[in-house]
Amino acid sequence: MSKRSFPRTSRLELAASESKHDVFQAIADPTRRKILRLLADKEMPIASIVERFPISRTAVNKHLQVLSDAGLVSRRRIGRETRYKAQPQPLAKVKQWLAFFEQYWDEKLSALKDYVECEDE
């Protein structure tokens, strides 16, 4: 039997190859979408965010990390407190992606309108 040799990958290479969460992954979770809405108009400490959810502080912290990796929230330390604020700029990627499909929706709605108007005649 011959042994197959696979190139060795160091931990450093694995860490470098892992990409941070993208915007689509970040907003896929309903809890993260709720966190974004909560932070839309104001900066909040993690303790205040945790109070609004029926999950542990650790779970909220993990959600905030995903949002941070995607660039959707910023954080800053003030003394012993970490405060979070929404950064909506990366959502432009989602808007651009959805805009591509608007043409199809418009065509379907237009066809439906034409169909309904023809039925009324």
PyMOL commands that set and color helices and strands:
alter all, ss='L'
color gray80, all
select helices_A, chain A and resi 11-17+23-27+30-39+46-51+57-69+89-120
alter helices_A, ss='H'
color red, helices_A
select strands_A, chain A and resi 44-45+73-78+81-86
alter strands_A, ss='S'
color yellow, strands_A
deselect
rebuild
show_as cartoon
